[in-house]
Amino acid sequence: MAQTSTPDLILHHGRFTTLNRAQPTASAVAITGGRFTAVGTDREILPLAGPGTRAIDLQGRSVLPGLIDNHLHIIRGGLNFNMELRWDGVRSLADAMAMLRRQVAVTPAPQWVRVVGGFTEHQFAEKRLPTIAELNAVAPDTPVFILHLYDRALLNAAALRAVGYTRETPAPPGGEIVRDSAGNPTGLLLAKPNAAILYATLAKGPKLPHDYQVNSTRHFMRELNRLGVTGAIDAGGGFQAYPDDYAVIQELADADQLTIRLAYNLFTQKPKQEKEDFLHWTATSQYKQGTDYFRHNGAGEMLVFSAADFEDFRQPRPEMGPEMEDDLEEVVRILAQNRWPWRMHATYDETITRALDVFEKVNRDTPLAGLNWFFDHAETISERSIDRIAALGGGVAVQHRMAYQGEYFVERYGAGAAEATPPVKRMLEKGVKVSAGTDATRVASYNPWVSLSWLVTGKTVGGLQLTPQRNCLDREAALRMWTENVTWFSNEEGKKGRIEVGQLADLVVPDRDFFACPESDIADTTALLTVVGGKVVYGAGDFAAHDGAAPPPAMPDWSPVRTFGGYGAWGDQEGAPLQAVMRRAAAACACANDCNVHGHQHATAWSSQLPIADLKGFWGALGCACWAV
């Protein structure tokens, strides 16, 4: 415990997991000037209060350090959040389509209804995507665009008209427009050999005006705060040009309205112009420029397009061209000479191996020591590559893409190959710097608890056991992956990530005990209280009265956020009826998937034509169709 001045805020009567090995637990903290200034017992901390100190009784709740996402496309995601219908966490296609139908009814022309990733067909009880015919039936006149991971997009007929795809549209260089026997586009776009067609088609949609983008970004941060996220590293992204597309986040930073601490990397936008981009940026931007809330973090995740190995596990592994090494060396030399860290997208070990050849070559005359460079994703990284990364002082940032694509990986490579994909536990054992994140909002959901569940259980969101228990992490190791481990990747070690005197006062009070709840409950966790820099940025339940950070209502007034909220459509007051029934029935039977009481699989019953699907009938009202099976 340490305190030299009257605290601004005291949190007491809690059960703090500090992640400080010298003081692993506490019951109270004092916060002054945005930092923890005392950590200890109620008896030690409460007497420090002065007349201006605010005190919050945590009522015996567990408390964790604030969660930090190592790879989140928050800047791009924020600009679009208010326009997007989120199917993240929705457990049945029936519910998803009901949401779509309701959103179509309130969306004015010429706006689109868009579901832009964050889900997988495997999370649905029906285990499938909607058909184009189903989309046309729900929305005959309103354009509908649905992005499934980065493998495909579904467009209804109105969307095809809006983007102008016809028989005469030539085949695109990056992707496939699927056509019928007459040559007409069907509405299915495939990422073969890459996702360029998906990016380009989505970019044709209407955009929000500036003021709405500001509001949208605030709502996205609010949603992240609701899930206990207090920080993130933004990985740039396609169609996210610097500095133009950073104007909104910069405006919020200047106005002290950020509720997420954000470090950002710069992502090159045009093939064959990567060298020019990084020469310009290293001359005009300074690494680490900014504040503890918004600061520059180096280059990536795209360094050169010739090294970008697309991550669609439905397709064969792409071969990088022979120009990769020369292109990459030019950029890495610029970055190393300017002491800029970088992050590099790399799905496959074949790409990592070739990149390491370049890094080792540069290191011979321009040492990389202390640069905190790292690979992103690294699903199939080998032991040899892990050792080479360690020798060069690099790191690996993993994300829970396998929780969404694991079934496809197993289909192509087999269950054995998926047992350590990526080999998180092995990398930690070898002492490599490793942290966790989401890669949201498209190839996975932004929900950190889904990632934590995947790290602990080894299961996909569809329930497939990918990783055997011997390769999974215990809960403390998983939590460190989302807190203190991430700070190396933004060069902020010792500044945040733990509840410790001197560190930034970022924490979350989850709605359940992360260390004691059943594994099956981890992914459903939300925050009751989220604090960033000693300020309450989110409060719910018994702590709702402490929440003064809510943004104005989502704009425009037809925004899906107004009706559905975010993950799992939590904000929907009417509810997604079938999803609510599923949860009630599972709870009543004391199970999540297999019913040990009545002897059948709930998921099978709910996805079939059983009476439970008729909410007005006897079985639907009862909430379980066990006796009808």
Order of alpha helices (4+ residues) and beta strands (2+ residues): beta-beta-beta-beta-beta-alpha-beta-beta-beta-alpha-alpha-beta-alpha-beta-beta-alpha-beta-beta-alpha-alpha-beta-alpha-beta-alpha-beta-alpha-beta-alpha-beta-alpha-beta-alpha-alpha-beta-alpha-alpha-alpha-beta-beta-beta-alpha-alpha-alpha-alpha
